[in-house]
Amino acid sequence: MRAQLATLERAIAEQEVASERRAAELAKGTSMYKRWLGLTFERVGDDRLRLDLTHVDPSLPERSFSFEVFVDANNLYHVSNCSPPLPGLPLLVSRLNETNNFAEFVRTVRRKFQESVPGREGAPPTITQP
């Protein structure tokens, strides 16, 4: 009985070490995303994830570009609260639901945000009021 208890305690300790290691790796990855890409993740409510991107606008590197994403009961992605609004977002979400490639989706949204910045190649011109 003592041998079984000792074996069980060792197994639990090993699982705790492995969990701590995974948490440290995730924290390191999150830190890298924030530092290099200006990408942060924030849980919003029980079922949404808010992605906030900076380093998108070279003239205002701390300017925030963001959106919220959630997965419904049918395992379909939905995006809301996109700021600034992104033309063509429904097509990007449709593609995400076809491929289930979330990393590609985030990269594409980031690129579309970059393209929307006035003065960048391919970006719409700035409209000024008289």
C-alpha positions as CSV (number, residue, x, y, z in Angstrom):
1,M,0.0,0.0,0.0
2,R,2.8,2.4,0.9
3,A,4.6,1.6,-2.4
4,Q,1.4,2.4,-4.4
5,L,1.1,5.7,-2.5
6,A,4.7,6.6,-3.1
7,T,4.3,5.8,-6.8
8,L,1.2,7.9,-7.0
9,E,2.9,10.8,-5.3
10,R,5.8,10.6,-7.7
11,A,3.4,10.6,-10.7
12,I,1.6,13.6,-9.4
13,A,4.9,15.5,-8.8
14,E,6.0,14.6,-12.4
15,Q,2.7,15.9,-13.8
16,E,3.1,19.2,-11.8
17,V,6.6,19.7,-13.1
18,A,5.4,19.0,-16.7
19,S,2.5,21.5,-16.2
20,E,4.8,24.1,-14.9
21,R,7.2,23.6,-17.8
22,R,4.3,24.0,-20.3
23,A,3.1,27.1,-18.6
24,A,6.6,28.6,-18.7
25,E,6.9,27.8,-22.4
26,L,3.5,29.4,-23.1
27,A,4.5,32.5,-21.1
28,K,7.7,32.7,-23.1
29,G,5.8,32.5,-26.4
30,T,3.3,35.0,-25.3
31,S,6.1,37.4,-24.3
32,M,7.8,36.9,-27.7
33,Y,4.5,37.7,-29.5
34,K,4.0,40.8,-27.5
35,R,7.6,42.1,-27.9
36,W,8.2,41.4,-31.6
37,L,4.7,41.5,-33.1
38,G,2.8,43.6,-30.6
39,L,0.3,40.8,-30.2
40,T,-1.6,40.2,-27.0
41,F,-4.4,37.9,-26.1
42,E,-7.1,38.7,-23.5
43,R,-10.0,36.6,-22.4
44,V,-13.3,38.5,-22.7
45,G,-16.1,36.9,-20.8
46,D,-16.5,33.2,-20.8
47,D,-16.2,32.4,-24.5
48,R,-14.3,35.2,-26.4
49,L,-10.7,35.9,-27.0
50,R,-9.6,39.5,-27.8
51,L,-6.5,39.9,-29.9
52,D,-4.8,43.2,-29.8
53,L,-2.1,44.1,-32.3
54,T,0.3,47.0,-32.1
55,H,3.4,47.7,-34.3
56,V,1.0,47.8,-37.3
57,D,1.2,51.5,-38.1
58,P,4.8,52.6,-38.5
59,S,3.9,56.2,-37.7
60,L,2.1,55.2,-34.5
61,P,3.6,51.9,-33.3
62,E,1.5,51.8,-30.1
63,R,-1.8,52.3,-32.0
64,S,-4.2,49.4,-31.3
65,F,-5.8,47.2,-33.9
66,S,-8.1,44.5,-32.4
67,F,-10.8,42.0,-32.8
68,E,-12.6,39.4,-30.7
69,V,-13.0,35.8,-31.8
70,F,-15.2,32.9,-30.5
71,V,-16.1,29.4,-31.5
72,D,-19.8,28.4,-31.5
73,A,-21.4,25.1,-30.6
74,N,-20.9,23.9,-34.2
75,N,-17.1,24.7,-34.0
76,L,-17.4,27.7,-36.3
77,Y,-15.3,30.8,-35.7
78,H,-17.0,34.2,-35.4
79,V,-15.3,37.6,-35.2
80,S,-16.7,40.7,-33.7
81,N,-15.7,44.1,-32.4
82,C,-13.1,44.6,-35.1
83,S,-11.4,48.0,-34.6
84,P,-10.8,49.6,-36.9
85,P,-13.4,47.9,-39.2
86,L,-11.8,45.7,-41.8
87,P,-13.3,45.4,-45.2
88,G,-13.5,41.8,-46.4
89,L,-13.4,40.4,-42.8
90,P,-16.4,38.0,-43.5
91,L,-14.4,36.4,-46.3
92,L,-11.4,36.0,-44.0
93,V,-13.6,34.4,-41.4
94,S,-15.1,32.1,-44.0
95,R,-11.6,31.0,-45.0
96,L,-10.7,30.4,-41.4
97,N,-13.7,28.1,-41.0
98,E,-12.7,26.2,-44.1
99,T,-9.1,25.7,-43.1
100,N,-9.2,25.9,-39.3
101,N,-5.8,27.6,-39.6
102,F,-6.0,30.2,-36.8
103,A,-2.3,31.3,-37.2
104,E,-2.8,32.0,-40.9
105,F,-5.9,33.9,-40.1
106,V,-4.2,36.2,-37.5
107,R,-1.3,36.8,-40.0
108,T,-3.7,37.7,-42.7
109,V,-5.7,40.0,-40.5
110,R,-2.5,41.7,-39.4
111,R,-1.5,42.2,-43.0
112,K,-4.9,43.6,-43.9
113,F,-4.7,46.0,-40.9
114,Q,-1.2,47.1,-42.2
115,E,-2.6,47.6,-45.7
116,S,-5.4,49.8,-44.3
117,V,-2.9,52.3,-42.7
118,P,-2.9,55.5,-44.9
119,G,0.5,56.1,-46.6
120,R,1.4,52.5,-46.8
121,E,1.7,50.9,-50.2
122,G,-1.6,49.4,-51.2
123,A,-3.4,51.4,-48.4
124,P,-6.4,53.6,-49.3
125,P,-5.5,57.3,-49.5
126,T,-6.3,59.5,-46.5
127,I,-9.5,61.5,-47.0
128,T,-9.2,65.0,-45.6
129,Q,-12.2,67.3,-44.8
130,P,-12.0,70.8,-46.3
